[in-house]
Amino acid sequence: MAALKDVGDGIRLAPLWWRLGLDQTASRFQRSILGPFWMACNLLVVAFALAFLVSMLMGVDVMKNYPQIVAGLLAWSLVGTTLAEAQAIFLMNAGLMQSQRLPLSFYVFLHAQKAATNFLFQAIAFWAVMLIIRRFAIPHWTLVPAVALMLVIVCLQGFIIAIPSTRFRDVAYMMSYVVQLLFYVTPVFWLTANVSPGKRHWVELNPLAHQVELLRAPLMGHAPALADWIWTLGTAGVLALIALILLAMFRKRVVFWL
């Protein structure tokens, strides 16, 4: 019950963490002309480099491959990048945590809010570029529930990663390597369809692959497969159980680990 109360208190403070997240994002790009769109520029440049590399290796047309890779990297900003950043949720807010009595969920929701803001700016740049290169597709309506579900997962992963990372700082260093490995084994800049049928089941056992496709498909104008919904909802259920257990056991200790 204490863990659920913490989450409820965090939800009630939504106006505060929403405004604080916007202020932190704005201050990060202070005196910058493009502002948050610099993240989108990085996304587009990396996607072009990967598209060129994949086209050279597989003989695929760059312009045909580029939208899939950009959409995959955009999806990865919610699926994988948030994993790497979750380790610092409490460490980056140590001063506030030691001076103000706020629920732990407040800082996790703040993390998810900034991730959602970054995703929005990158999505706007993605659609703008697709219009320029004449590859634009009207997003499928399932993009809205898919993003909402992924933000729930971002919050759950935030608890699961941030709590042990605050107690054991080695976890924070380890996460950067783990996320790099996951990036290469997840179909972000390559597609599951390009994998031989005999090995495709290994990709389908990767929960992150289904989360990426859950976002990439509606970005490209298609409905996600039912399997992607089932896998992602199942993953959310497992993560919710783990997150509530960790929150119930350690929520009062985290501030003393800072």
Rosetta blueprint (number, residue, H / E / L):
1 M L
2 A H
3 A H
4 L H
5 K H
6 D H
7 V H
8 G H
9 D H
10 G H
11 I H
12 R H
13 L L
14 A H
15 P H
16 L H
17 W H
18 W H
19 R H
20 L H
21 G H
22 L H
23 D H
24 Q H
25 T H
26 A H
27 S H
28 R H
29 F L
30 Q L
31 R L
32 S L
33 I L
34 L L
35 G L
36 P L
37 F H
38 W H
39 M H
40 A H
41 C H
42 N H
43 L H
44 L H
45 V H
46 V H
47 A H
48 F H
49 A H
50 L H
51 A H
52 F H
53 L H
54 V H
55 S H
56 M H
57 L H
58 M H
59 G L
60 V L
61 D L
62 V H
63 M H
64 K H
65 N H
66 Y H
67 P H
68 Q H
69 I H
70 V H
71 A H
72 G H
73 L H
74 L H
75 A H
76 W H
77 S H
78 L H
79 V H
80 G L
81 T H
82 T H
83 L H
84 A H
85 E H
86 A H
87 Q L
88 A L
89 I L
90 F L
91 L L
92 M L
93 N L
94 A H
95 G H
96 L H
97 M H
98 Q H
99 S H
100 Q L
101 R L
102 L L
103 P L
104 L H
105 S H
106 F H
107 Y H
108 V H
109 F H
110 L H
111 H H
112 A H
113 Q H
114 K H
115 A H
116 A H
117 T H
118 N H
119 F H
120 L H
121 F H
122 Q H
123 A H
124 I H
125 A H
126 F H
127 W H
128 A H
129 V H
130 M H
131 L H
132 I H
133 I L
134 R L
135 R L
136 F L
137 A L
138 I L
139 P L
140 H L
141 W L
142 T L
143 L H
144 V H
145 P H
146 A H
147 V H
148 A H
149 L H
150 M H
151 L H
152 V H
153 I H
154 V H
155 C H
156 L H
157 Q H
158 G H
159 F H
160 I H
161 I H
162 A H
163 I H
164 P H
165 S H
166 T H
167 R H
168 F L
169 R H
170 D H
171 V H
172 A H
173 Y H
174 M H
175 M H
176 S H
177 Y H
178 V H
179 V H
180 Q H
181 L H
182 L H
183 F H
184 Y H
185 V H
186 T L
187 P L
188 V L
189 F L
190 W L
191 L L
192 T H
193 A H
194 N H
195 V L
196 S L
197 P L
198 G L
199 K L
200 R H
201 H H
202 W H
203 V H
204 E H
205 L L
206 N L
207 P H
208 L H
209 A H
210 H H
211 Q H
212 V H
213 E H
214 L H
215 L H
216 R H
217 A H
218 P H
219 L H
220 M L
221 G L
222 H L
223 A L
224 P L
225 A L
226 L H
227 A H
228 D H
229 W H
230 I H
231 W H
232 T H
233 L H
234 G H
235 T H
236 A H
237 G H
238 V H
239 L H
240 A H
241 L H
242 I H
243 A H
244 L H
245 I H
246 L H
247 L H
248 A H
249 M H
250 F H
251 R L
252 K L
253 R L
254 V H
255 V H
256 F H
257 W H
258 L L
